[in-house]
């Protein structure tokens, strides 16, 4: 742990630490995705959920038709897709590039 300096040096140390925190936040941010329903028969589609993929688990928000909202955890984004795809053609749509491709 760093020693915290006094006076003007303290403000600089705070700015430096905040810059490190901003960089770390970007490096460890979850990857966003959507879950889209395809209805080729009716030439239609809809977003049925949005999620955050943390690498070792995914959190999904899937609103329901007037019956409240559903928030759930899954092992992966694709596993979340498969849970919602039991009765329909649900596709996984990545909104962010993989971390290896991010700027």
Order of alpha helices (4+ residues) and beta strands (2+ residues): alpha-beta-beta-beta-beta-alpha-beta
